[in-house]
Amino acid sequence: MGARQSDRSESGDAEPWTAARLKQILRAHLSGQQVIIVSNREPLIHQWNGDGIVIQHPASGLVTALEPVVRVCSGVWVAHGSGTADRTAADSDGRAVVTADGGSYLLRRVWLTQEEERGYYDGFANEALWPLCHRAHAQPLFRRDDWTYYRRVNQRFADAVADEAGSDEPIVLVQDYHFALVPRMLRERFPHATIVTFWHIPWPNAERFAICPHQEDLLDGLLGSTILGFQTSSHCRNFLETIDRTLEARIDREDLAILHHGHTTAVRPYPISIEWPNKWAIASPSVPTCREAVRKDLRVGPGLVDRVNARFGAGDRTLIVFLNRYCQPPEIFRYYRAADVCYVSGLNDGMNLVAKEFVAARDDERGVLLLSCFAGASRELTGALVVNPYDVDSVADTLLAALTMPPAEQRERMRAMRAVVAAHNVYGWAGTMLIDASRSRQQKLLRDRLPTERRNGVSVAAV
């Protein structure tokens, strides 16, 4: 069945996506098997302070999206243990049980030396791959030592997954550009594994990616995946073109599949989303309460629009307050609920979940979202005012329109965006991927039963 004609009746919009439905999907399609998630960022951090150990929840879109999934799956989350008290809160193997919102899962922390963290994370991941893929106004830096550490840490994480795998056919969700080599490493150890890799950031065009001196190793690593997911269809097309220009591989553009070293990888767009209903929004005070408290904290009085129209304010009134500090989700959602306007100005984003979090926070159906046209979310949240962040004058005009937008239009736009986020939430994102992974798993079982001569003569089906 072709990718463009895939039957989505089980993952479509007929039934709302919920935690309960995701559990049903796991039982029906994957026999309730354990799911292992691999990411650099951990879902919670144990830190020392003056009174003992405190728990922090990272302000991370990836964590926001994945934590509800692993909780529902009762799975394992393999992540870098970065907190000052993480070792104290884990056993001798780096394991800790996390219980939250009626579910639980195992957190397996991987310890890194300062040299490993600098080379793998600060170096190759963030100074090479991140600017390479984001078209940032900074030259990607490729250092030999950084690549050595990147390979070493990827192997460390692959080993940790192997330690936690409960069978020879594990289901593994590999997250983001930090672990491009992990899928191939796992494929070599577990030939029958179901490996779904999701690349959270943009994938550049082939000419841009060719800058990387390690492109063949990175691409080969990713093609160890059963399914390779991106945020948008354009990122999928860029990846196929990169493969076509770089590796000896058979590309099926109709079904969006790649055959390399006898293994087929399906390439799919899976726009990521957030939990709905959102627990942080539900737990937040009312919108009027948040608005009053935030204005008091920031010393911002009423009449914001009037002051802007009066030439940026007068006297000692402060209109811009730059908060350059760590904020946990409850505080962030308090600002979301208090805001008149949320401006997401990304110059190149895979998705940007801040936009969706703002929409989830506004159960009063008020507030206006300004959204960069270079964020993947702009393709879904059509109720936003979409702008080109490079066009400063146009952004200023649009900001004024947002600040003066009538309440009725605010409600119409926000209601439409909330419907989109509710229908396409994180459970749907994960459920769709896992349904596709299950179909691929079943197709492989059927192919493996065929005689070798027939198997080689039949075109490979893709999910």
C-alpha positions as CSV (number, residue, x, y, z in Angstrom):
1,M,0.0,0.0,0.0
2,G,1.5,3.4,-1.0
3,A,2.3,6.0,1.5
4,R,-0.1,8.5,-0.1
5,Q,-2.9,5.9,-0.1
6,S,-2.3,4.5,3.4
7,D,-5.4,3.6,5.3
8,R,-5.5,5.9,8.3
9,S,-8.9,4.7,9.7
10,E,-7.2,3.4,12.9
11,S,-5.2,6.6,13.4
12,G,-7.5,9.2,11.9
13,D,-9.8,11.7,13.4
14,A,-12.9,9.6,14.0
15,E,-12.0,8.9,17.6
16,P,-10.2,11.4,19.8
17,W,-6.6,10.6,20.7
18,T,-6.2,10.0,24.5
19,A,-3.8,8.2,26.8
20,A,-6.4,5.4,27.0
21,R,-6.6,5.1,23.3
22,L,-2.8,5.0,23.0
23,K,-2.7,2.1,25.5
24,Q,-5.3,0.3,23.4
25,I,-3.1,0.8,20.3
26,L,-0.1,-0.7,22.2
27,R,-2.1,-3.7,23.3
28,A,-3.7,-4.3,19.9
29,H,-0.8,-3.6,17.6
30,L,2.3,-4.3,19.7
31,S,0.8,-6.8,22.2
32,G,1.5,-4.3,25.0
33,Q,5.3,-4.6,24.5
34,Q,7.7,-2.3,26.3
35,V,8.7,0.8,24.4
36,I,12.2,2.3,24.9
37,I,12.8,6.0,24.3
38,V,16.3,7.4,23.7
39,S,17.0,11.1,24.1
40,N,19.7,13.4,25.3
41,R,17.4,15.4,27.5
42,E,15.9,13.6,30.6
43,P,12.3,14.0,31.6
44,L,13.1,15.2,35.1
45,I,16.3,16.4,36.8
46,H,17.4,15.9,40.4
47,Q,19.3,18.9,41.7
48,W,20.9,19.7,45.1
49,N,19.9,22.9,46.8
50,G,20.3,24.2,50.3
51,D,17.4,22.1,51.7
52,G,18.2,18.8,49.9
53,I,17.2,17.4,46.6
54,V,14.6,19.2,44.4
55,I,13.1,17.9,41.1
56,Q,13.1,20.1,38.0
57,H,11.1,19.6,34.9
58,P,13.0,20.7,31.8
59,A,11.5,23.4,29.7
60,S,11.9,21.2,26.6
61,G,9.5,20.6,23.8
62,L,10.8,17.1,23.3
63,V,10.2,16.2,27.0
64,T,6.8,17.9,26.9
65,A,5.8,15.6,23.9
66,L,7.4,12.3,25.0
67,E,6.8,12.2,28.8
68,P,3.1,11.4,28.4
69,V,3.9,8.7,25.9
70,V,6.4,6.8,28.0
71,R,4.2,7.2,31.0
72,V,1.3,5.5,29.1
73,C,3.6,2.8,27.8
74,S,5.1,2.0,31.2
75,G,8.3,2.0,29.2
76,V,12.0,2.9,29.6
77,W,13.5,6.3,29.0
78,V,17.3,6.3,28.4
79,A,18.7,9.8,28.8
80,H,21.8,11.7,29.9
81,G,21.9,12.1,33.6
82,S,22.8,15.8,33.9
83,G,21.5,16.8,37.3
84,T,23.8,17.4,40.3
85,A,21.8,14.9,42.4
86,D,20.9,12.5,39.6
87,R,23.4,9.8,40.8
88,T,22.0,10.0,44.4
89,A,18.5,9.5,43.1
90,A,19.4,6.5,40.9
91,D,20.7,3.0,41.7
92,S,24.2,1.8,40.9
93,D,23.2,1.1,37.3
94,G,21.7,4.6,36.8
95,R,18.1,3.4,37.1
96,A,15.2,5.3,38.8
97,V,11.5,4.7,38.8
98,V,9.4,7.7,37.9
99,T,5.8,7.8,39.0
100,A,3.5,10.6,37.7
101,D,-0.2,11.2,36.8
102,G,-1.2,7.6,37.5
103,G,1.5,6.0,35.4
104,S,5.1,5.0,35.9
105,Y,8.2,4.2,33.9
106,L,11.9,3.4,34.3
107,L,14.4,6.2,33.8
108,R,17.9,4.8,32.8
109,R,20.5,7.5,33.1
110,V,23.7,7.4,31.1
111,W,26.7,9.2,32.8
112,L,29.0,11.3,30.6
113,T,32.4,12.8,31.4
114,Q,32.8,16.6,31.0
115,E,35.0,15.8,27.9
116,E,32.3,13.6,26.4
117,E,29.6,16.2,27.0
118,R,31.7,19.0,25.5
119,G,32.7,16.9,22.4
120,Y,29.4,15.1,21.7
121,Y,26.8,17.6,22.8
122,D,28.4,21.1,22.8
123,G,30.7,20.2,19.9
124,F,29.4,18.0,17.2
125,A,25.7,18.1,18.0
126,N,25.3,21.8,18.7
127,E,28.2,23.4,16.8
128,A,28.1,21.2,13.8
129,L,24.7,19.5,13.2
130,W,22.5,22.2,14.7
131,P,23.7,25.1,12.5
132,L,24.0,22.8,9.5
133,C,20.3,21.8,9.7
134,H,18.9,25.2,10.8
135,R,20.5,27.4,8.2
136,A,21.8,29.4,11.1
137,H,23.9,32.5,10.5
138,A,26.9,30.7,11.9
139,Q,29.3,28.3,10.1
140,P,29.1,24.7,11.2
141,L,32.3,23.6,13.0
142,F,33.6,20.1,12.3
143,R,36.3,19.0,14.7
144,R,37.8,15.5,14.6
145,D,37.7,15.1,18.4
146,D,34.1,16.1,18.5
147,W,33.2,13.4,16.0
148,T,35.2,10.9,18.0
149,Y,33.2,11.7,21.1
150,Y,29.9,11.7,19.2
151,R,30.5,8.2,18.0
152,R,31.6,7.1,21.5
153,V,28.5,8.5,23.2
154,N,26.2,7.1,20.6
155,Q,27.7,3.7,21.3
156,R,27.2,4.2,25.0
157,F,23.5,5.0,24.5
158,A,23.1,2.0,22.2
159,D,24.7,-0.2,24.9
160,A,22.3,1.2,27.5
161,V,19.3,0.3,25.3
162,A,20.6,-3.2,24.8
163,D,20.9,-3.5,28.6
164,E,17.2,-2.5,29.0
165,A,15.8,-4.5,26.1
166,G,13.6,-7.3,27.3
167,S,13.7,-9.3,24.0
168,D,15.6,-9.7,20.8
169,E,12.9,-7.6,19.0
170,P,12.8,-4.4,21.1
171,I,10.7,-1.4,20.1
172,V,12.9,1.7,20.3
173,L,12.1,5.3,19.7
174,V,15.3,7.2,19.0
175,Q,15.0,11.0,19.4
176,D,16.8,13.7,17.5
177,Y,20.1,14.7,16.0
178,H,22.1,13.7,19.0
179,F,21.8,10.0,18.1
180,A,22.1,9.6,14.3
181,L,24.4,6.6,14.7
182,V,22.3,4.7,17.3
183,P,19.8,3.2,14.8
184,R,22.6,1.3,12.8
185,M,24.3,0.3,16.1
186,L,21.0,-1.2,17.4
187,R,20.2,-2.8,14.0
188,E,23.5,-4.7,14.0
189,R,22.8,-6.0,17.5
190,F,19.1,-6.6,17.1
191,P,18.3,-7.4,13.4
192,H,14.6,-7.8,14.1
193,A,14.1,-4.7,16.2
194,T,11.5,-2.1,15.4
195,I,13.4,1.2,15.5
196,V,11.5,4.5,14.9
197,T,13.8,7.5,14.7
198,F,12.4,11.0,14.9
199,W,14.5,13.9,13.7
200,H,13.0,16.9,15.6
201,I,14.9,19.7,13.7
202,P,14.7,20.6,10.0
203,W,16.5,18.5,7.4
204,P,18.4,20.7,4.9
205,N,18.7,20.3,1.2
206,A,21.3,18.0,-0.2
207,E,23.8,20.7,-1.1
208,R,23.7,22.1,2.4
209,F,24.1,18.7,4.0
210,A,27.1,17.9,1.7
211,I,29.1,20.3,3.8
212,C,29.4,17.7,6.6
213,P,32.5,15.6,6.2
214,H,30.8,12.7,8.0
215,Q,27.6,12.7,5.9
216,E,27.9,9.1,4.8
217,D,28.3,7.7,8.3
218,L,25.4,9.8,9.6
219,L,23.1,8.7,6.7
220,D,24.0,5.1,7.1
221,G,23.3,5.4,10.8
222,L,19.9,6.8,10.3
223,L,19.0,4.1,7.7
224,G,19.3,1.5,10.4
225,S,15.8,2.7,11.3
226,T,12.6,0.9,10.5
227,I,10.9,4.3,10.2
228,L,12.5,7.7,10.0
229,G,10.2,10.5,10.9
230,F,10.5,14.3,10.2
231,Q,8.3,17.2,11.1
232,T,7.2,18.1,7.5
233,S,6.9,16.6,4.1
234,S,9.5,19.0,2.8
235,H,12.0,17.7,5.3
236,C,11.2,14.1,4.0
237,R,11.9,15.2,0.4
238,N,15.1,16.8,1.4
239,F,16.3,13.6,3.1
240,L,15.4,11.5,0.1
241,E,17.3,13.8,-2.2
242,T,20.3,13.7,0.2
243,I,20.3,9.9,0.1
244,D,20.0,10.0,-3.7
245,R,23.1,12.1,-4.0
246,T,25.2,10.5,-1.4
247,L,24.7,6.7,-1.0
248,E,24.2,3.7,-3.2
249,A,20.6,3.0,-2.3
250,R,17.3,2.2,-4.0
251,I,14.7,4.9,-3.4
252,D,11.0,4.4,-3.9
253,R,9.6,7.9,-4.1
254,E,6.1,6.7,-4.5
255,D,6.1,4.9,-1.1
256,L,8.8,7.1,0.4
257,A,11.1,4.2,1.2
258,I,14.8,3.5,1.0
259,L,16.5,0.1,0.5
260,H,20.0,0.1,1.8
261,H,22.2,-2.9,2.7
262,G,19.2,-5.2,2.3
263,H,17.1,-3.2,4.9
264,T,14.1,-1.0,4.1
265,T,13.6,2.3,5.9
266,A,10.2,4.1,5.5
267,V,10.5,8.0,5.6
268,R,7.4,9.7,6.9
269,P,6.2,13.1,8.1
270,Y,4.9,13.1,11.7
271,P,4.2,16.6,12.9
272,I,4.9,16.5,16.7
273,S,2.4,17.9,19.2
274,I,1.7,18.2,22.9
275,E,-0.4,16.5,25.5
276,W,-4.2,17.3,25.4
277,P,-5.8,18.0,27.7
278,N,-2.6,19.7,28.9
279,K,-1.9,19.0,32.6
280,W,0.1,22.3,33.1
281,A,-2.8,24.3,31.6
282,I,-5.3,22.6,33.8
283,A,-3.2,23.2,36.9
284,S,-2.7,26.9,36.2
285,P,-4.7,29.6,37.9
286,S,-7.4,31.4,35.9
287,V,-6.5,33.8,33.2
288,P,-7.5,36.9,35.1
289,T,-5.5,35.7,38.1
290,C,-2.4,35.0,36.0
291,R,-2.7,38.3,34.2
292,E,-2.9,40.3,37.4
293,A,0.0,38.4,39.1
294,V,2.3,38.7,36.0
295,R,1.7,42.4,35.6
296,K,2.4,42.9,39.3
297,D,5.6,40.8,39.2
298,L,6.9,42.6,36.0
299,R,5.6,46.0,37.1
300,V,3.5,46.3,34.0
301,G,0.2,48.2,34.4
302,P,-3.0,48.0,32.3
303,G,-3.3,49.8,29.0
304,L,-0.4,48.1,27.3
305,V,-1.8,49.0,23.8
306,D,-2.3,52.6,24.8
307,R,1.3,53.0,25.9
308,V,2.6,51.4,22.6
309,N,0.4,53.8,20.6
310,A,1.8,56.7,22.7
311,R,5.3,56.1,21.3
312,F,6.6,53.2,23.4
313,G,5.5,54.5,26.7
314,A,6.4,57.4,28.8
315,G,8.4,58.2,32.0
316,D,9.8,55.2,33.8
317,R,7.4,52.7,32.4
318,T,9.1,49.5,31.2
319,L,7.6,47.8,28.2
320,I,10.2,45.1,27.6
321,V,11.2,42.8,30.4
322,F,13.8,40.2,29.3
323,L,13.8,37.1,31.5
324,N,17.0,35.3,30.8
325,R,16.6,32.5,33.3
326,Y,15.3,28.9,33.7
327,C,11.5,28.6,34.0
328,Q,9.6,25.4,34.9
329,P,6.3,24.6,33.1
330,P,4.0,26.0,35.8
331,E,5.6,29.5,35.5
332,I,5.7,29.3,31.7
333,F,2.0,28.5,31.5
334,R,1.3,31.4,33.9
335,Y,2.9,33.7,31.3
336,Y,1.0,32.1,28.4
337,R,-2.3,32.7,30.2
338,A,-1.4,36.3,31.1
339,A,-0.3,37.3,27.6
340,D,-2.2,39.4,25.1
341,V,0.2,38.2,22.3
342,C,2.7,35.3,21.9
343,Y,5.3,35.9,19.2
344,V,7.2,32.9,18.1
345,S,10.0,34.3,15.9
346,G,12.0,31.2,14.9
347,L,14.2,31.7,11.9
348,N,14.0,28.0,11.1
349,D,12.2,25.5,13.3
350,G,11.3,21.9,12.8
351,M,7.9,22.4,14.6
352,N,8.1,24.7,17.7
353,L,5.9,23.5,20.5
354,V,5.8,26.8,22.3
355,A,3.2,27.8,19.7
356,K,1.0,24.8,20.6
357,E,1.6,25.2,24.3
358,F,0.3,28.8,24.1
359,V,-2.8,27.6,22.3
360,A,-3.3,24.9,24.9
361,A,-3.1,27.4,27.7
362,R,-5.8,29.7,26.4
363,D,-9.0,28.0,27.5
364,D,-10.5,31.5,27.6
365,E,-10.2,31.5,23.8
366,R,-8.4,34.9,23.9
367,G,-4.9,36.0,23.0
368,V,-3.2,36.2,19.6
369,L,-0.4,34.0,18.2
370,L,2.2,35.6,15.9
371,L,4.1,32.7,14.2
372,S,7.1,32.6,12.0
373,C,6.5,31.2,8.6
374,F,9.7,29.2,9.0
375,A,8.3,27.2,11.9
376,G,6.7,23.9,11.1
377,A,3.7,24.8,13.3
378,S,2.7,27.5,10.8
379,R,1.4,24.7,8.5
380,E,-1.0,23.5,11.1
381,L,-2.0,26.6,13.1
382,T,-3.6,28.6,10.4
383,G,-5.4,30.7,13.0
384,A,-2.1,32.4,13.8
385,L,-0.9,35.6,12.2
386,V,2.0,34.2,10.2
387,V,5.0,36.5,9.6
388,N,8.4,36.6,8.1
389,P,10.7,37.4,11.0
390,Y,13.3,38.9,8.7
391,D,10.7,41.6,7.6
392,V,10.9,43.8,10.7
393,D,8.5,46.5,9.4
394,S,5.9,43.8,8.5
395,V,6.2,42.2,11.9
396,A,5.7,45.6,13.6
397,D,2.5,46.1,11.6
398,T,1.2,42.6,12.4
399,L,2.0,43.0,16.1
400,L,-0.1,46.2,16.1
401,A,-2.9,44.3,14.4
402,A,-2.6,41.6,17.1
403,L,-2.7,44.0,20.0
404,T,-5.8,45.7,18.6
405,M,-7.6,42.6,17.3
406,P,-11.3,42.5,18.4
407,P,-12.2,39.9,21.0
408,A,-14.6,38.1,18.6
409,E,-11.8,37.5,16.0
410,Q,-9.5,36.4,18.8
411,R,-12.0,33.8,19.8
412,E,-12.6,32.6,16.3
413,R,-8.8,32.1,15.6
414,M,-8.0,30.6,19.0
415,R,-11.0,28.2,18.8
416,A,-9.8,26.9,15.4
417,M,-6.2,26.4,16.7
418,R,-7.3,24.7,19.9
419,A,-9.4,22.3,17.8
420,V,-6.3,21.4,15.7
421,V,-4.1,20.8,18.7
422,A,-6.8,18.8,20.5
423,A,-7.3,16.5,17.4
424,H,-3.6,16.2,16.6
425,N,-2.1,15.8,20.1
426,V,1.0,13.9,21.3
427,Y,-1.0,10.7,21.7
428,G,-1.9,10.8,18.0
429,W,1.7,11.6,17.0
430,A,3.0,8.6,19.0
431,G,0.0,6.3,18.1
432,T,0.4,7.0,14.3
433,M,4.1,6.2,14.5
434,L,3.5,3.0,16.5
435,I,0.7,1.8,14.2
436,D,3.0,2.3,11.2
437,A,5.8,0.5,13.1
438,S,3.4,-2.4,13.8
439,R,2.5,-2.7,10.2
440,S,6.1,-2.7,9.2
441,R,6.8,-5.4,11.8
442,Q,4.0,-7.6,10.4
443,Q,5.1,-7.1,6.8
444,K,8.6,-8.1,7.7
445,L,7.3,-11.3,9.4
446,L,5.4,-12.2,6.2
447,R,8.4,-11.5,4.0
448,D,10.7,-13.6,6.1
449,R,8.4,-16.6,5.6
450,L,8.8,-16.4,1.9
451,P,11.4,-18.6,0.1
452,T,14.6,-16.6,-0.5
453,E,14.2,-16.6,-4.3
454,R,10.7,-15.2,-4.1
455,R,11.5,-12.7,-1.4
456,N,14.3,-11.2,-3.6
457,G,12.0,-11.0,-6.6
458,V,9.1,-9.3,-4.9
459,S,9.0,-5.5,-4.5
460,V,9.3,-4.4,-0.9
461,A,6.1,-3.1,0.7
462,A,6.4,0.0,2.8
463,V,4.2,1.3,5.6
